[in-house]
Amino acid sequence: MNNNNNRRRNFRSRPQKNNFRRRGGSIISSSSNSHNSNGNFNFNRNGSMNNIHNVEKTMQKYQQLAKDAQSNGDPVLSQNYLQHADHYLRRYNELNVKRENLTDKVTLEEKSLPKEEALEKESQPKTN
């Protein structure tokens, strides 16, 4: 006699939602541990590499983790964290350059806008 027929299935079917897809593809259950084994917090990274504040915060987090690892006498882990911090520093600098280029472009457009409006007003016929 086979005992496999008496086993209960461990999965539940999910209700179909109309054309709904979850980003990232995975669902974190509420019972899961919110810490990795090395103490880092899990966080959703959707768009976090494009937000300059998130990149700066993550860079500072890895710098602090590197300091902590160094003070605990683990130079290899400290170097690993410093490499992560360096990666986020490069991304932070890229985002700063993009932001500066964008603000330069906006200020140039704002400076040229009054001249264009003045030309349009001059070209319009005057009515009394």
Backbone as a chain_set.jsonl record, in Angstrom:
{"seq": "MNNNNNRRRNFRSRPQKNNFRRRGGSIISSSSNSHNSNGNFNFNRNGSMNNIHNVEKTMQKYQQLAKDAQSNGDPVLSQNYLQHADHYLRRYNELNVKRENLTDKVTLEEKSLPKEEALEKESQPKTN", "coords": {"N": [[0.838, -1.179, 0.0], [0.511, 2.237, -0.774], [1.658, 5.116, 0.802], [1.711, 7.66, -0.158], [-0.644, 8.615, -1.217], [-2.136, 9.393, 0.937], [-0.991, 11.652, 1.881], [-1.038, 15.12, 2.654], [-1.422, 17.932, 0.586], [0.951, 20.553, 0.285], [0.628, 23.011, -0.853], [-1.263, 25.957, -1.731], [-3.821, 26.953, -3.889], [-3.804, 30.003, -5.669], [-6.026, 32.762, -5.948], [-7.113, 33.922, -9.142], [-6.013, 36.958, -10.412], [-6.962, 39.791, -12.214], [-4.955, 40.276, -14.87], [-2.732, 40.898, -13.256], [0.502, 41.309, -12.163], [3.126, 40.552, -10.025], [5.866, 42.517, -9.093], [9.276, 41.54, -9.139], [8.753, 38.896, -8.543], [8.735, 37.226, -6.305], [7.272, 36.326, -3.185], [7.344, 37.489, 0.055], [6.866, 35.916, 3.011], [5.04, 36.66, 6.017], [6.002, 35.347, 8.168], [8.642, 34.955, 7.758], [12.118, 35.484, 8.473], [13.38, 38.73, 8.983], [16.008, 39.393, 8.717], [19.182, 38.863, 7.232], [21.711, 36.283, 7.443], [24.033, 37.632, 8.075], [23.23, 39.932, 9.297], [22.301, 42.034, 7.748], [19.616, 44.083, 6.587], [16.747, 43.079, 4.783], [15.488, 44.587, 1.872], [13.237, 46.084, -0.45], [14.259, 46.359, -3.714], [13.253, 47.6, -5.931], [13.673, 50.078, -8.135], [15.451, 51.285, -6.403], [18.054, 51.76, -7.096], [17.952, 53.966, -8.665], [17.178, 56.078, -7.208], [18.612, 58.698, -5.657], [18.824, 59.195, -2.945], [18.319, 56.734, -1.711], [20.499, 55.295, -2.69], [22.629, 56.67, -1.552], [22.118, 56.222, 1.164], [22.369, 53.428, 1.299], [25.044, 53.156, 0.576], [26.284, 54.402, 2.787], [25.469, 52.622, 4.752], [26.901, 50.279, 4.087], [29.495, 51.26, 4.445], [29.497, 51.664, 7.202], [29.073, 49.026, 8.057], [31.482, 47.937, 7.198], [33.293, 49.266, 8.883], [32.457, 48.221, 11.326], [33.005, 45.481, 10.948], [35.768, 45.596, 10.699], [36.471, 46.486, 13.252], [35.716, 44.275, 14.661], [37.656, 42.537, 14.007], [37.749, 41.264, 11.485], [39.14, 41.38, 8.636], [38.693, 40.539, 6.007], [35.901, 40.426, 5.593], [35.414, 43.108, 6.086], [36.73, 44.297, 3.914], [35.143, 43.284, 1.862], [32.686, 44.583, 2.395], [33.556, 47.208, 1.983], [34.028, 47.156, -0.752], [31.434, 46.853, -1.673], [30.389, 49.302, -0.777], [31.918, 51.008, -2.34], [30.935, 50.427, -4.874], [28.311, 51.469, -4.643], [29.007, 54.114, -4.221], [30.075, 54.813, -6.709], [27.733, 54.61, -8.24], [26.217, 56.571, -6.979], [27.679, 58.853, -7.685], [27.26, 58.8, -10.469], [24.501, 59.316, -10.577], [24.478, 61.88, -9.492], [25.817, 63.32, -11.495], [24.017, 63.018, -13.605], [21.838, 64.391, -12.497], [22.889, 66.979, -12.257], [23.352, 67.58, -14.956], [20.733, 67.578, -15.861], [19.605, 69.701, -14.397], [21.154, 71.777, -15.407], [20.292, 71.774, -18.05], [17.596, 72.463, -17.717], [17.828, 75.049, -16.633], [19.025, 76.359, -18.782], [16.948, 76.194, -20.651], [15.04, 77.727, -19.328], [16.24, 80.223, -19.372], [16.293, 80.747, -22.091], [13.612, 80.816, -22.703], [12.178, 83.344, -22.072], [13.205, 84.999, -24.113], [12.242, 83.778, -26.432], [9.491, 84.116, -26.015], [9.342, 86.887, -26.121], [10.05, 87.33, -28.79], [7.864, 86.097, -30.043], [5.792, 87.783, -29.23], [6.547, 90.147, -30.497], [6.276, 89.411, -33.149], [3.57, 89.088, -33.439], [0.652, 90.665, -34.723], [-0.25, 94.005, -33.826], [-3.135, 95.025, -32.118], [-5.477, 97.598, -31.753]], "CA": [[0.0, 0.0, 0.0], [1.302, 3.441, -0.939], [1.268, 6.179, 1.729], [1.732, 8.963, -0.822], [-2.012, 9.076, -1.474], [-2.694, 9.952, 2.163], [-0.302, 12.906, 2.236], [-1.741, 16.359, 2.38], [-0.63, 18.815, -0.27], [1.446, 21.715, 1.026], [0.438, 24.27, -1.558], [-2.619, 26.457, -1.885], [-4.003, 27.653, -5.157], [-4.062, 31.426, -5.476], [-7.094, 33.241, -6.829], [-6.639, 34.624, -10.334], [-6.277, 38.39, -10.412], [-7.017, 40.233, -13.606], [-3.733, 40.828, -15.466], [-1.902, 41.445, -12.193], [1.782, 40.634, -11.977], [3.889, 41.094, -8.919], [7.256, 42.794, -9.455], [10.253, 40.791, -8.361], [8.421, 37.504, -8.702], [8.692, 36.424, -5.09], [6.454, 36.856, -2.098], [7.976, 37.244, 1.343], [5.809, 35.653, 3.983], [5.188, 37.442, 7.236], [6.694, 34.562, 9.185], [10.065, 34.828, 7.447], [13.012, 36.332, 9.253], [13.677, 39.931, 8.222], [17.446, 39.617, 8.704], [20.051, 37.846, 6.654], [22.571, 35.69, 8.459], [25.085, 38.56, 8.473], [22.668, 41.089, 9.972], [21.773, 43.054, 6.84], [18.17, 44.074, 6.433], [16.213, 42.91, 3.44], [14.635, 45.673, 1.444], [12.799, 45.985, -1.822], [15.184, 47.127, -4.528], [12.629, 48.138, -7.136], [13.932, 51.492, -8.3], [16.322, 51.859, -5.391], [19.318, 52.178, -7.704], [17.743, 55.216, -9.384], [16.873, 57.102, -6.224], [19.917, 59.105, -5.123], [18.8, 59.109, -1.487], [18.464, 55.326, -1.355], [21.867, 54.885, -3.004], [23.499, 57.264, -0.525], [21.85, 55.526, 2.423], [22.942, 52.094, 1.189], [26.497, 53.336, 0.608], [26.654, 54.669, 4.175], [25.242, 51.391, 5.503], [28.036, 49.384, 3.854], [30.667, 51.842, 5.093], [29.389, 51.377, 8.635], [29.296, 47.591, 8.235], [32.918, 47.71, 7.038], [33.929, 49.705, 10.131], [32.118, 47.244, 12.366], [33.744, 44.244, 10.683], [37.177, 45.862, 11.003], [36.635, 46.543, 14.704], [35.543, 42.907, 15.158], [38.832, 41.757, 13.622], [37.518, 40.489, 10.27], [39.537, 42.253, 7.528], [38.139, 40.064, 4.73], [34.528, 40.91, 5.532], [35.501, 44.553, 5.992], [37.064, 44.614, 2.521], [33.954, 42.975, 1.079], [31.748, 45.678, 2.576], [34.103, 48.402, 1.338], [33.799, 47.016, -2.19], [30.024, 47.171, -1.891], [30.241, 50.743, -0.592], [32.529, 51.635, -3.51], [29.97, 50.273, -5.965], [27.237, 52.436, -4.449], [29.595, 55.439, -4.4], [30.113, 55.062, -8.155], [26.356, 54.835, -8.685], [25.838, 57.874, -6.431], [28.31, 59.867, -8.536], [26.544, 58.8, -11.757], [23.214, 59.985, -10.402], [24.757, 63.309, -9.306], [26.136, 63.888, -12.807], [22.747, 63.095, -14.337], [21.017, 65.448, -11.909], [23.494, 68.261, -12.62], [23.086, 67.807, -16.376], [19.315, 67.876, -15.995], [19.355, 71.058, -13.898], [21.765, 72.698, -16.369], [19.41, 71.816, -19.208], [16.393, 73.198, -17.33], [18.16, 76.47, -16.496], [19.226, 76.894, -20.126], [15.624, 76.353, -21.251], [14.364, 78.849, -18.674], [16.865, 81.457, -19.845], [15.923, 80.98, -23.482], [12.17, 80.954, -22.813], [11.717, 84.738, -22.193], [13.592, 85.543, -25.415], [11.308, 83.238, -27.408], [8.208, 84.759, -25.794], [9.455, 88.256, -26.615], [10.0, 87.256, -30.248], [6.49, 85.787, -30.432], [4.979, 88.983, -29.031], [6.909, 91.112, -31.528], [5.799, 88.956, -34.453], [2.105, 89.165, -33.493], [0.194, 92.012, -35.099], [-0.837, 94.781, -32.719], [-4.516, 95.452, -32.324], [-5.851, 98.687, -30.835]], "C": [[0.884, 1.243, 0.0], [0.781, 4.55, -0.029], [1.225, 7.552, 1.072], [0.335, 9.506, -1.074], [-2.619, 9.742, -0.254], [-2.047, 11.275, 2.57], [-1.141, 14.112, 1.842], [-0.859, 17.256, 1.528], [-0.28, 20.091, 0.484], [1.217, 23.044, 0.316], [-1.03, 24.648, -1.595], [-2.725, 27.142, -3.23], [-4.337, 29.105, -4.85], [-5.186, 31.861, -6.405], [-6.501, 34.036, -7.989], [-6.996, 36.089, -10.219], [-6.141, 38.875, -11.849], [-5.726, 40.931, -14.02], [-2.806, 41.46, -14.429], [-0.63, 40.628, -12.082], [2.529, 41.329, -10.87], [5.326, 41.325, -9.386], [8.181, 41.975, -8.575], [9.986, 39.308, -8.368], [8.352, 36.686, -7.433], [7.861, 37.13, -4.031], [7.152, 36.499, -0.788], [6.87, 37.053, 2.359], [6.087, 36.416, 5.269], [5.939, 36.668, 8.313], [8.187, 34.443, 8.906], [10.88, 35.813, 8.267], [13.402, 37.538, 8.417], [15.163, 40.248, 8.202], [18.134, 38.489, 7.95], [20.941, 37.3, 7.753], [23.668, 36.649, 8.913], [24.537, 39.854, 9.063], [22.15, 42.173, 9.056], [20.266, 42.944, 6.749], [17.82, 43.807, 4.981], [15.4, 44.141, 3.102], [14.339, 45.511, -0.026], [13.677, 46.888, -2.677], [14.56, 47.654, -5.811], [12.855, 49.635, -7.195], [14.923, 52.077, -7.323], [17.656, 52.31, -5.972], [19.17, 53.471, -8.501], [17.41, 56.366, -8.447], [18.171, 57.453, -5.492], [19.955, 58.991, -3.598], [18.96, 57.665, -1.017], [19.886, 54.842, -1.593], [22.823, 55.416, -1.951], [23.346, 56.529, 0.806], [22.483, 54.134, 2.422], [24.464, 52.154, 1.238], [26.969, 53.559, 2.051], [26.487, 53.427, 5.04], [26.434, 50.446, 5.336], [29.329, 49.936, 4.439], [30.658, 51.549, 6.591], [29.623, 49.897, 8.911], [30.782, 47.251, 8.103], [33.674, 48.125, 8.301], [33.689, 48.699, 11.247], [32.896, 45.947, 12.18], [35.219, 44.419, 11.008], [37.401, 45.873, 12.51], [36.442, 45.166, 15.34], [36.676, 41.988, 14.726], [38.634, 40.882, 12.398], [37.859, 41.352, 9.057], [38.955, 41.82, 6.179], [36.708, 40.566, 4.555], [34.5, 42.435, 5.399], [35.791, 44.979, 4.557], [35.876, 44.354, 1.601], [32.945, 44.122, 1.184], [32.248, 46.962, 1.924], [33.928, 48.348, -0.178], [32.337, 47.302, -2.53], [29.802, 48.686, -1.784], [30.813, 51.494, -1.788], [31.598, 51.551, -4.718], [28.861, 51.308, -5.846], [27.751, 53.872, -4.566], [29.666, 55.79, -5.887], [28.716, 55.348, -8.689], [25.855, 56.192, -8.201], [26.414, 59.001, -7.291], [27.644, 59.948, -9.907], [25.229, 59.559, -11.645], [23.4, 61.485, -10.184], [25.047, 63.985, -10.634], [24.861, 64.034, -13.637], [21.891, 64.248, -13.828], [21.557, 66.819, -12.279], [23.239, 68.584, -14.087], [21.634, 68.191, -16.602], [19.019, 69.294, -15.528], [19.986, 72.098, -14.818], [20.868, 72.864, -17.581], [18.157, 72.638, -18.905], [16.694, 74.684, -17.226], [18.42, 77.1, -17.852], [17.888, 77.12, -20.824], [14.889, 77.537, -20.637], [14.937, 80.176, -19.135], [16.447, 81.774, -21.268], [14.436, 81.222, -23.653], [11.716, 82.416, -22.896], [12.065, 85.355, -23.54], [12.618, 85.061, -26.483], [9.936, 83.891, -27.254], [8.218, 86.193, -26.31], [9.398, 88.276, -28.137], [8.59, 86.965, -30.734], [5.604, 87.02, -30.295], [5.278, 90.021, -30.107], [6.34, 90.721, -32.874], [4.275, 89.022, -34.57], [1.678, 90.577, -33.868], [-0.489, 92.7, -33.924], [-2.256, 95.177, -33.087], [-4.852, 96.508, -31.29], [-7.307, 98.702, -30.597]], "O": [[1.895, 1.288, 0.701], [-0.401, 4.89, -0.079], [0.75, 8.511, 1.68], [0.143, 10.72, -1.139], [-3.522, 10.568, -0.386], [-2.508, 11.936, 3.5], [-1.849, 14.109, 0.835], [0.35, 17.318, 1.749], [-1.099, 20.639, 1.222], [1.581, 24.096, 0.843], [-1.917, 23.799, -1.505], [-1.801, 27.837, -3.654], [-5.058, 29.403, -3.897], [-5.283, 31.374, -7.531], [-5.503, 34.737, -7.826], [-8.149, 36.432, -9.958], [-5.286, 38.401, -12.597], [-5.441, 42.042, -13.574], [-2.161, 42.468, -14.716], [-0.674, 39.407, -11.926], [2.556, 42.558, -10.796], [5.935, 40.447, -9.997], [7.894, 41.747, -7.4], [10.92, 38.522, -8.211], [7.936, 35.528, -7.487], [7.767, 38.357, -3.994], [7.504, 35.343, -0.558], [6.03, 37.934, 2.544], [7.229, 36.77, 5.565], [6.455, 37.26, 9.261], [8.925, 33.892, 9.723], [10.376, 36.851, 8.697], [13.727, 37.381, 7.24], [15.543, 41.307, 7.701], [17.73, 37.328, 8.018], [20.924, 37.805, 8.876], [24.188, 36.503, 10.019], [25.303, 40.786, 9.307], [21.6, 43.161, 9.543], [19.705, 41.851, 6.824], [18.512, 44.256, 4.067], [14.698, 44.679, 3.958], [15.098, 44.879, -0.761], [13.814, 48.074, -2.377], [15.281, 48.113, -6.697], [12.292, 50.383, -6.395], [15.218, 53.269, -7.402], [18.32, 53.166, -5.388], [20.168, 54.019, -8.968], [17.368, 57.519, -8.876], [18.752, 56.618, -4.8], [21.009, 58.718, -3.024], [19.658, 57.402, -0.038], [20.423, 54.071, -0.799], [23.722, 54.704, -1.505], [24.333, 56.252, 1.489], [23.064, 53.711, 3.421], [25.103, 51.308, 1.864], [27.955, 52.958, 2.478], [27.273, 53.201, 5.96], [26.923, 49.878, 6.313], [30.178, 49.165, 4.886], [31.693, 51.224, 7.173], [30.292, 49.545, 9.882], [31.285, 46.379, 8.811], [34.586, 47.424, 8.74], [34.596, 48.368, 12.011], [33.392, 45.377, 13.152], [35.854, 43.504, 11.532], [38.397, 45.338, 12.997], [36.946, 44.913, 16.434], [36.665, 40.798, 15.038], [39.29, 39.848, 12.278], [36.972, 41.996, 8.496], [38.748, 42.658, 5.302], [36.349, 41.072, 3.491], [33.662, 42.985, 4.684], [35.173, 45.911, 4.045], [35.633, 45.117, 0.666], [32.413, 44.576, 0.171], [31.455, 47.724, 1.372], [33.705, 49.377, -0.815], [32.041, 47.919, -3.553], [29.105, 49.274, -2.611], [30.254, 52.508, -2.206], [31.491, 52.503, -5.491], [28.505, 51.954, -6.832], [27.0, 54.76, -4.972], [29.359, 56.914, -6.283], [28.543, 56.246, -9.513], [25.148, 56.888, -8.93], [25.727, 59.978, -7.588], [27.479, 61.04, -10.451], [24.888, 60.354, -12.521], [22.578, 62.28, -10.637], [24.581, 65.098, -10.88], [24.655, 65.055, -14.294], [21.295, 64.988, -14.611], [20.785, 67.729, -12.58], [22.945, 69.729, -14.429], [21.338, 69.039, -17.444], [18.268, 70.017, -16.182], [19.429, 73.181, -14.998], [20.702, 73.974, -18.086], [17.709, 73.42, -19.743], [15.898, 75.504, -17.683], [18.073, 78.262, -18.063], [17.711, 78.124, -21.514], [14.191, 78.269, -21.339], [14.202, 81.154, -19.274], [16.267, 82.941, -21.618], [14.03, 81.788, -24.667], [10.895, 82.711, -23.765], [11.293, 86.16, -24.061], [12.209, 85.839, -27.345], [9.282, 84.189, -28.253], [7.228, 86.664, -26.869], [8.759, 89.154, -28.716], [8.16, 87.53, -31.739], [4.757, 87.273, -31.151], [4.368, 90.702, -30.58], [5.96, 91.585, -33.664], [3.742, 89.013, -35.68], [2.255, 91.559, -33.4], [-1.201, 92.074, -33.139], [-2.536, 95.603, -34.207], [-4.559, 96.35, -30.105], [-7.802, 99.548, -29.851]]}, "num_chains": 1, "name": "protein.A"}
